[in-house]
């Protein structure tokens, strides 16, 4: 279940069922979601020629959410801007 889906479910329960949930419950859920660590890696998807016999990759995507990053390898970030996953070596 994604973070957004869980939040919607909790809001529905709180608003429509009139459940009396203590604020500490929401803090506990938020901490649990925060502690879940997602990892992914950058997958090269398009290259523009070769340098020293190796392809020069210019387009990459996140293995988790398919967020597309345009730029050379040295411009890749440690976290995906699309889903927030920490990028690891694949």
Protein Blocks (a to p, Z undefined) as FASTA:
>chain_A
ZZklmmmmmmmmmmmnopacdfklmmmmmmmmmmpccddddddfbdedjeehiacdfbdc
dfklopaceddfklpcfbdfklopacddZZ
